[in-house]
Amino acid sequence: MASRHEAIALALIAVLEPLDVHVTRTLELPRNCPKPGLANVVLGDPEEVDYQLGVNIREWARGFSIEVIVQHHDADARLALLDDVLVAIGDRLLEETLGGLIDHLEVGPPVSAETIPMEGAASLCGAVIEVTLFYETSKNTMEIQS
């Protein structure tokens, strides 16, 4: 069993896994890009935003980044592939509560779309999507989720 914080991280990965890209968690810069592309989830630290006295409920905001990388030899196809993956991620996160583990989430626009030339291989193109999750825990922040 996982704490609520970890259960949320695992649920987020599970929501993204059906995508046509390889989904990883907090991977350092990739040595290679899998053929369909890569979506790397980098979780931030939870930040307590409020505490409800009397009911002992702690409210949290937790930011994370989804680093998306695709590879294709043709520049137009590479940008179209990146856009397709970004749209698919947005669709997967739309109205998502991660099985009731979070109250809601906010998805920012993709940033830093850039092409990275690779010697002897097709160029890489990547972007980062910033997302913030909002959820509550009891006074015991490491409470096990069932």
Backbone as JSON Lines, residues from 0, in Angstrom:
{"i":0,"aa":"M","n":[0.83,-1.18,0.0],"ca":[0.0,0.0,0.0],"c":[0.88,1.25,0.0]}
{"i":1,"aa":"A","n":[0.41,2.26,-0.66],"ca":[1.19,3.49,-0.81],"c":[0.52,4.64,-0.05]}
{"i":2,"aa":"S","n":[1.33,5.63,0.33],"ca":[0.78,6.85,0.92],"c":[-0.03,7.57,-0.16]}
{"i":3,"aa":"R","n":[-0.83,8.53,0.24],"ca":[-1.63,9.28,-0.73],"c":[-0.73,9.97,-1.75]}
{"i":4,"aa":"H","n":[0.37,10.56,-1.29],"ca":[1.28,11.24,-2.21],"c":[1.81,10.27,-3.28]}
{"i":5,"aa":"E","n":[2.23,9.08,-2.87],"ca":[2.75,8.09,-3.82],"c":[1.64,7.5,-4.68]}
{"i":6,"aa":"A","n":[0.46,7.28,-4.09],"ca":[-0.67,6.74,-4.85],"c":[-1.04,7.69,-5.99]}
{"i":7,"aa":"I","n":[-0.97,8.98,-5.74],"ca":[-1.26,9.97,-6.77],"c":[-0.23,9.89,-7.89]}
{"i":8,"aa":"A","n":[1.04,9.76,-7.53],"ca":[2.1,9.64,-8.55],"c":[1.88,8.4,-9.41]}
{"i":9,"aa":"L","n":[1.57,7.29,-8.78],"ca":[1.34,6.04,-9.52],"c":[0.11,6.13,-10.42]}
{"i":10,"aa":"A","n":[-0.95,6.78,-9.92],"ca":[-2.17,6.94,-10.72],"c":[-1.92,7.83,-11.93]}
{"i":11,"aa":"L","n":[-1.11,8.86,-11.75],"ca":[-0.79,9.75,-12.86],"c":[-0.05,8.99,-13.97]}
{"i":12,"aa":"I","n":[0.92,8.19,-13.57],"ca":[1.66,7.37,-14.55],"c":[0.69,6.43,-15.27]}
{"i":13,"aa":"A","n":[-0.23,5.82,-14.54],"ca":[-1.19,4.88,-15.12],"c":[-2.09,5.57,-16.14]}
{"i":14,"aa":"V","n":[-2.47,6.82,-15.9],"ca":[-3.31,7.57,-16.85],"c":[-2.56,7.81,-18.15]}
{"i":15,"aa":"L","n":[-1.26,8.05,-18.06],"ca":[-0.47,8.36,-19.26],"c":[0.01,7.11,-20.01]}
{"i":16,"aa":"E","n":[0.06,5.96,-19.36],"ca":[0.63,4.76,-19.99],"c":[-0.06,4.32,-21.28]}
{"i":17,"aa":"P","n":[-1.37,4.51,-21.47],"ca":[-1.98,4.1,-22.74],"c":[-1.54,4.93,-23.96]}
{"i":18,"aa":"L","n":[-0.81,6.01,-23.75],"ca":[-0.35,6.82,-24.87],"c":[0.61,6.02,-25.75]}
{"i":19,"aa":"D","n":[0.78,6.49,-26.98],"ca":[1.68,5.82,-27.92],"c":[3.14,6.22,-27.73]}
{"i":20,"aa":"V","n":[3.51,6.6,-26.53],"ca":[4.9,6.93,-26.21],"c":[5.31,6.14,-24.98]}
{"i":21,"aa":"H","n":[6.61,6.02,-24.8],"ca":[7.14,5.33,-23.62],"c":[7.07,6.3,-22.44]}
{"i":22,"aa":"V","n":[6.37,5.91,-21.37],"ca":[6.2,6.78,-20.2],"c":[7.19,6.35,-19.12]}
{"i":23,"aa":"T","n":[7.95,7.31,-18.61],"ca":[8.91,7.05,-17.54],"c":[8.67,8.03,-16.4]}
{"i":24,"aa":"R","n":[9.33,7.79,-15.29],"ca":[9.19,8.65,-14.12],"c":[10.57,9.15,-13.67]}
{"i":25,"aa":"T","n":[10.76,10.45,-13.72],"ca":[11.97,11.11,-13.25],"c":[13.24,10.48,-13.82]}
{"i":26,"aa":"L","n":[13.23,10.28,-15.11],"ca":[14.4,9.78,-15.8],"c":[15.3,10.95,-16.14]}
{"i":27,"aa":"E","n":[16.6,10.79,-15.96],"ca":[17.52,11.85,-16.39],"c":[17.48,11.95,-17.91]}
{"i":28,"aa":"L","n":[18.2,12.89,-18.45],"ca":[18.19,13.05,-19.9],"c":[18.38,11.71,-20.59]}
{"i":29,"aa":"P","n":[17.54,11.42,-21.57],"ca":[17.59,10.11,-22.21],"c":[18.86,9.91,-23.04]}
{"i":30,"aa":"R","n":[19.33,8.68,-23.05],"ca":[20.47,8.33,-23.92],"c":[19.98,8.1,-25.34]}
{"i":31,"aa":"N","n":[18.76,7.61,-25.45],"ca":[18.15,7.44,-26.76],"c":[16.65,7.67,-26.62]}
{"i":32,"aa":"C","n":[16.01,7.91,-27.72],"ca":[14.58,8.17,-27.73],"c":[13.87,6.96,-28.33]}
{"i":33,"aa":"P","n":[12.99,6.31,-27.56],"ca":[12.24,5.18,-28.12],"c":[11.48,5.63,-29.37]}
{"i":34,"aa":"K","n":[11.27,4.72,-30.3],"ca":[10.68,5.07,-31.59],"c":[9.38,5.86,-31.48]}
{"i":35,"aa":"P","n":[8.42,5.49,-30.65],"ca":[7.2,6.3,-30.64],"c":[7.37,7.64,-29.93]}
{"i":36,"aa":"G","n":[8.39,7.79,-29.11],"ca":[8.6,9.01,-28.34],"c":[8.68,8.7,-26.86]}
{"i":37,"aa":"L","n":[8.9,9.73,-26.07],"ca":[9.12,9.56,-24.63],"c":[8.35,10.64,-23.88]}
{"i":38,"aa":"A","n":[7.66,10.25,-22.82],"ca":[7.01,11.2,-21.91],"c":[7.57,10.9,-20.52]}
{"i":39,"aa":"N","n":[8.38,11.8,-20.01],"ca":[9.02,11.62,-18.71],"c":[8.31,12.48,-17.68]}
{"i":40,"aa":"V","n":[7.79,11.85,-16.63],"ca":[7.06,12.57,-15.58],"c":[8.03,12.89,-14.45]}
{"i":41,"aa":"V","n":[8.2,14.17,-14.17],"ca":[9.07,14.62,-13.1],"c":[8.19,15.24,-12.02]}
{"i":42,"aa":"L","n":[8.08,14.56,-10.9],"ca":[7.21,15.01,-9.83],"c":[7.89,16.02,-8.94]}
{"i":43,"aa":"G","n":[7.15,17.08,-8.62],"ca":[7.65,18.08,-7.68],"c":[7.25,17.69,-6.27]}
{"i":44,"aa":"D","n":[7.69,18.47,-5.32],"ca":[7.34,18.23,-3.93],"c":[5.96,18.81,-3.63]}
{"i":45,"aa":"P","n":[5.18,18.1,-2.8],"ca":[3.88,18.66,-2.4],"c":[4.08,19.93,-1.56]}
{"i":46,"aa":"E","n":[3.19,20.89,-1.74],"ca":[3.23,22.13,-0.98],"c":[1.89,22.3,-0.27]}
{"i":47,"aa":"E","n":[1.94,22.41,1.04],"ca":[0.71,22.59,1.79],"c":[0.18,24.0,1.55]}
{"i":48,"aa":"V","n":[-1.08,24.1,1.07],"ca":[-1.65,25.39,0.77],"c":[-2.7,25.84,1.8]}
{"i":49,"aa":"D","n":[-3.21,24.91,2.59],"ca":[-4.18,25.27,3.61],"c":[-4.34,24.13,4.6]}
{"i":50,"aa":"Y","n":[-4.9,24.47,5.76],"ca":[-5.18,23.48,6.8],"c":[-6.54,23.83,7.38]}
{"i":51,"aa":"Q","n":[-7.46,22.88,7.35],"ca":[-8.8,23.11,7.86],"c":[-8.86,22.69,9.33]}
{"i":52,"aa":"L","n":[-8.92,23.69,10.19],"ca":[-8.99,23.43,11.63],"c":[-10.31,22.73,11.96]}
{"i":53,"aa":"G","n":[-10.28,21.92,12.99],"ca":[-11.49,21.23,13.44],"c":[-11.71,19.9,12.74]}
{"i":54,"aa":"V","n":[-11.43,19.83,11.46],"ca":[-11.61,18.58,10.72],"c":[-10.27,17.93,10.37]}
{"i":55,"aa":"N","n":[-9.18,18.61,10.69],"ca":[-7.83,18.1,10.45],"c":[-7.6,17.66,9.01]}
{"i":56,"aa":"I","n":[-7.97,18.52,8.09],"ca":[-7.74,18.25,6.66],"c":[-6.65,19.2,6.17]}
{"i":57,"aa":"R","n":[-5.65,18.61,5.5],"ca":[-4.57,19.4,4.92],"c":[-4.78,19.45,3.41]}
{"i":58,"aa":"E","n":[-4.68,20.65,2.85],"ca":[-4.86,20.83,1.41],"c":[-3.49,21.03,0.76]}
{"i":59,"aa":"W","n":[-3.29,20.35,-0.36],"ca":[-1.98,20.32,-1.01],"c":[-2.07,20.75,-2.47]}
{"i":60,"aa":"A","n":[-1.0,21.32,-2.96],"ca":[-0.78,21.55,-4.39],"c":[0.55,20.88,-4.72]}
{"i":61,"aa":"R","n":[0.57,20.12,-5.79],"ca":[1.81,19.44,-6.19],"c":[2.03,19.62,-7.67]}
{"i":62,"aa":"G","n":[3.1,20.31,-8.0],"ca":[3.43,20.52,-9.4],"c":[4.25,19.37,-9.95]}
{"i":63,"aa":"F","n":[4.11,19.16,-11.23],"ca":[4.97,18.2,-11.91],"c":[5.1,18.6,-13.37]}
{"i":64,"aa":"S","n":[6.12,18.08,-14.0],"ca":[6.39,18.35,-15.41],"c":[6.28,17.07,-16.2]}
{"i":65,"aa":"I","n":[5.77,17.18,-17.4],"ca":[5.81,16.06,-18.34],"c":[6.73,16.52,-19.47]}
{"i":66,"aa":"E","n":[7.9,15.9,-19.54],"ca":[8.87,16.21,-20.58],"c":[8.6,15.28,-21.76]}
{"i":67,"aa":"V","n":[8.29,15.84,-22.9],"ca":[7.93,15.06,-24.08],"c":[9.04,15.19,-25.11]}
{"i":68,"aa":"I","n":[9.5,14.05,-25.61],"ca":[10.56,14.05,-26.62],"c":[10.15,13.1,-27.74]}
{"i":69,"aa":"V","n":[10.26,13.57,-28.98],"ca":[10.02,12.72,-30.14],"c":[11.2,12.84,-31.1]}
{"i":70,"aa":"Q","n":[11.29,11.9,-32.01],"ca":[12.4,11.88,-32.95],"c":[11.88,11.51,-34.33]}
{"i":71,"aa":"H","n":[12.31,12.27,-35.34],"ca":[11.96,11.98,-36.72],"c":[12.95,12.7,-37.61]}
{"i":72,"aa":"H","n":[13.29,12.12,-38.75],"ca":[14.27,12.73,-39.64],"c":[13.72,13.95,-40.38]}
{"i":73,"aa":"D","n":[12.38,14.01,-40.57],"ca":[11.76,15.13,-41.28],"c":[11.26,16.17,-40.27]}
{"i":74,"aa":"A","n":[11.65,17.43,-40.43],"ca":[11.31,18.48,-39.46],"c":[9.8,18.67,-39.32]}
{"i":75,"aa":"D","n":[9.08,18.71,-40.43],"ca":[7.63,18.9,-40.35],"c":[6.95,17.71,-39.67]}
{"i":76,"aa":"A","n":[7.38,16.52,-40.0],"ca":[6.81,15.32,-39.38],"c":[7.13,15.28,-37.89]}
{"i":77,"aa":"R","n":[8.33,15.73,-37.53],"ca":[8.76,15.75,-36.13],"c":[7.87,16.69,-35.31]}
{"i":78,"aa":"L","n":[7.61,17.89,-35.85],"ca":[6.75,18.85,-35.15],"c":[5.3,18.35,-35.07]}
{"i":79,"aa":"A","n":[4.82,17.71,-36.14],"ca":[3.46,17.16,-36.13],"c":[3.35,16.04,-35.1]}
{"i":80,"aa":"L","n":[4.39,15.2,-35.02],"ca":[4.4,14.11,-34.05],"c":[4.39,14.66,-32.63]}
{"i":81,"aa":"L","n":[5.21,15.68,-32.38],"ca":[5.24,16.29,-31.06],"c":[3.87,16.88,-30.71]}
{"i":82,"aa":"D","n":[3.26,17.57,-31.65],"ca":[1.94,18.15,-31.41],"c":[0.9,17.07,-31.11]}
{"i":83,"aa":"D","n":[0.95,15.97,-31.86],"ca":[0.02,14.86,-31.62],"c":[0.16,14.31,-30.2]}
{"i":84,"aa":"V","n":[1.4,14.15,-29.74],"ca":[1.64,13.62,-28.39],"c":[1.15,14.62,-27.34]}
{"i":85,"aa":"L","n":[1.41,15.91,-27.54],"ca":[0.97,16.93,-26.58],"c":[-0.55,16.97,-26.49]}
{"i":86,"aa":"V","n":[-1.23,16.89,-27.63],"ca":[-2.7,16.88,-27.64],"c":[-3.22,15.63,-26.93]}
{"i":87,"aa":"A","n":[-2.59,14.48,-27.17],"ca":[-3.02,13.23,-26.53],"c":[-2.86,13.31,-25.02]}
{"i":88,"aa":"I","n":[-1.78,13.92,-24.55],"ca":[-1.58,14.09,-23.1],"c":[-2.66,15.0,-22.54]}
{"i":89,"aa":"G","n":[-2.93,16.11,-23.21],"ca":[-3.98,17.01,-22.77],"c":[-5.33,16.31,-22.69]}
{"i":90,"aa":"D","n":[-5.63,15.48,-23.69],"ca":[-6.89,14.73,-23.69],"c":[-6.96,13.74,-22.53]}
{"i":91,"aa":"R","n":[-5.83,13.09,-22.23],"ca":[-5.81,12.11,-21.12],"c":[-6.01,12.79,-19.77]}
{"i":92,"aa":"L","n":[-5.54,14.02,-19.63],"ca":[-5.63,14.71,-18.35],"c":[-6.91,15.52,-18.18]}
{"i":93,"aa":"L","n":[-7.65,15.74,-19.26],"ca":[-8.87,16.52,-19.21],"c":[-9.87,15.9,-18.25]}
{"i":94,"aa":"E","n":[-10.37,16.69,-17.32],"ca":[-11.36,16.23,-16.34],"c":[-10.88,15.07,-15.49]}
{"i":95,"aa":"E","n":[-9.6,14.9,-15.32],"ca":[-9.05,13.77,-14.59],"c":[-8.98,14.05,-13.09]}
{"i":96,"aa":"T","n":[-9.4,13.06,-12.29],"ca":[-9.26,13.15,-10.83],"c":[-8.43,11.99,-10.29]}
{"i":97,"aa":"L","n":[-7.81,11.23,-11.19],"ca":[-6.96,10.09,-10.82],"c":[-7.7,9.13,-9.88]}
{"i":98,"aa":"G","n":[-8.89,8.76,-10.3],"ca":[-9.67,7.81,-9.52],"c":[-10.15,8.38,-8.19]}
{"i":99,"aa":"G","n":[-10.32,9.68,-8.11],"ca":[-10.77,10.31,-6.88],"c":[-9.66,10.67,-5.91]}
{"i":100,"aa":"L","n":[-8.4,10.45,-6.29],"ca":[-7.28,10.78,-5.4],"c":[-7.02,12.27,-5.32]}
{"i":101,"aa":"I","n":[-7.4,13.01,-6.36],"ca":[-7.2,14.47,-6.35],"c":[-8.54,15.16,-6.57]}
{"i":102,"aa":"D","n":[-8.61,16.42,-6.16],"ca":[-9.82,17.2,-6.38],"c":[-9.88,17.7,-7.82]}
{"i":103,"aa":"H","n":[-8.76,18.22,-8.3],"ca":[-8.68,18.67,-9.68],"c":[-7.22,18.91,-10.04]}
{"i":104,"aa":"L","n":[-6.99,19.18,-11.32],"ca":[-5.64,19.51,-11.78],"c":[-5.72,20.63,-12.78]}
{"i":105,"aa":"E","n":[-4.62,21.35,-12.92],"ca":[-4.52,22.43,-13.9],"c":[-3.35,22.12,-14.83]}
{"i":106,"aa":"V","n":[-3.62,22.18,-16.12],"ca":[-2.6,21.89,-17.13],"c":[-2.18,23.2,-17.81]}
{"i":107,"aa":"G","n":[-0.88,23.47,-17.8],"ca":[-0.36,24.65,-18.48],"c":[-0.06,24.34,-19.94]}
{"i":108,"aa":"P","n":[0.23,25.36,-20.72],"ca":[0.56,25.15,-22.13],"c":[1.96,24.55,-22.26]}
{"i":109,"aa":"P","n":[2.22,23.84,-23.35],"ca":[3.57,23.3,-23.55],"c":[4.56,24.44,-23.77]}
{"i":110,"aa":"V","n":[5.74,24.28,-23.21],"ca":[6.79,25.3,-23.36],"c":[8.08,24.66,-23.84]}
{"i":111,"aa":"S","n":[8.96,25.48,-24.38],"ca":[10.31,25.08,-24.78],"c":[10.34,24.03,-25.88]}
{"i":112,"aa":"A","n":[9.43,24.12,-26.84],"ca":[9.51,23.22,-27.98],"c":[10.76,23.58,-28.78]}
{"i":113,"aa":"E","n":[11.7,22.67,-28.82],"ca":[12.93,22.95,-29.55],"c":[13.44,21.68,-30.21]}
{"i":114,"aa":"T","n":[14.22,21.87,-31.25],"ca":[14.82,20.75,-31.96],"c":[16.26,20.57,-31.51]}
{"i":115,"aa":"I","n":[16.63,19.34,-31.24],"ca":[17.99,19.02,-30.8],"c":[18.64,18.15,-31.88]}
{"i":116,"aa":"P","n":[19.6,18.69,-32.62],"ca":[20.24,17.89,-33.66],"c":[21.03,16.73,-33.06]}
{"i":117,"aa":"M","n":[20.97,15.58,-33.73],"ca":[21.69,14.4,-33.28],"c":[22.62,13.96,-34.41]}
{"i":118,"aa":"E","n":[23.89,13.89,-34.13],"ca":[24.86,13.51,-35.15],"c":[24.62,12.06,-35.56]}
{"i":119,"aa":"G","n":[24.41,11.84,-36.85],"ca":[24.23,10.5,-37.38],"c":[22.87,9.9,-37.09]}
{"i":120,"aa":"A","n":[21.91,10.69,-36.6],"ca":[20.57,10.18,-36.3],"c":[19.55,11.28,-36.55]}
{"i":121,"aa":"A","n":[18.29,10.89,-36.54],"ca":[17.22,11.87,-36.71],"c":[17.2,12.81,-35.5]}
{"i":122,"aa":"S","n":[16.88,14.06,-35.74],"ca":[16.85,15.06,-34.68],"c":[15.72,14.8,-33.69]}
{"i":123,"aa":"L","n":[15.95,15.27,-32.47],"ca":[14.94,15.19,-31.42],"c":[14.2,16.52,-31.32]}
{"i":124,"aa":"C","n":[12.96,16.46,-30.87],"ca":[12.19,17.66,-30.62],"c":[11.45,17.45,-29.31]}
{"i":125,"aa":"G","n":[11.42,18.46,-28.46],"ca":[10.8,18.26,-27.17],"c":[10.07,19.48,-26.66]}
{"i":126,"aa":"A","n":[9.2,19.23,-25.69],"ca":[8.46,20.3,-25.02],"c":[8.15,19.81,-23.61]}
{"i":127,"aa":"V","n":[7.8,20.76,-22.74],"ca":[7.48,20.44,-21.35],"c":[6.09,20.98,-21.04]}
{"i":128,"aa":"I","n":[5.27,20.14,-20.42],"ca":[3.95,20.55,-19.96],"c":[4.0,20.6,-18.44]}
{"i":129,"aa":"E","n":[3.63,21.75,-17.86],"ca":[3.58,21.89,-16.41],"c":[2.15,21.64,-15.95]}
{"i":130,"aa":"V","n":[2.0,20.8,-14.92],"ca":[0.69,20.45,-14.39],"c":[0.73,20.6,-12.87]}
{"i":131,"aa":"T","n":[-0.37,21.07,-12.29],"ca":[-0.48,21.17,-10.84],"c":[-1.68,20.37,-10.38]}
{"i":132,"aa":"L","n":[-1.46,19.49,-9.4],"ca":[-2.51,18.67,-8.81],"c":[-2.95,19.3,-7.49]}
{"i":133,"aa":"F","n":[-4.23,19.23,-7.2],"ca":[-4.77,19.74,-5.93],"c":[-5.5,18.6,-5.23]}
{"i":134,"aa":"Y","n":[-5.16,18.37,-3.97],"ca":[-5.78,17.27,-3.22],"c":[-5.69,17.52,-1.73]}
{"i":135,"aa":"E","n":[-6.36,16.66,-0.97],"ca":[-6.4,16.78,0.49],"c":[-5.92,15.49,1.14]}
{"i":136,"aa":"T","n":[-5.39,15.64,2.34],"ca":[-5.06,14.47,3.18],"c":[-5.57,14.75,4.58]}
{"i":137,"aa":"S","n":[-5.55,13.71,5.39],"ca":[-5.86,13.89,6.8],"c":[-4.65,14.54,7.47]}
{"i":138,"aa":"K","n":[-4.72,14.7,8.75],"ca":[-3.59,15.27,9.49],"c":[-2.34,14.42,9.29]}
{"i":139,"aa":"N","n":[-2.52,13.1,9.18],"ca":[-1.42,12.17,8.93],"c":[-1.14,12.14,7.43]}
{"i":140,"aa":"T","n":[-0.13,12.86,6.99],"ca":[0.15,12.96,5.54],"c":[0.64,11.67,4.92]}
{"i":141,"aa":"M","n":[1.08,10.73,5.72],"ca":[1.57,9.46,5.18],"c":[0.55,8.35,5.32]}
{"i":142,"aa":"E","n":[-0.71,8.73,5.51],"ca":[-1.8,7.77,5.62],"c":[-1.83,6.86,4.39]}
{"i":143,"aa":"I","n":[-2.04,5.59,4.62],"ca":[-2.07,4.6,3.54],"c":[-3.4,4.69,2.79]}
{"i":144,"aa":"Q","n":[-3.32,4.66,1.45],"ca":[-4.52,4.65,0.61],"c":[-4.88,3.22,0.26]}
{"i":145,"aa":"S","n":[-6.14,2.9,0.32],"ca":[-6.57,1.54,-0.03],"c":[-7.22,1.52,-1.38]}
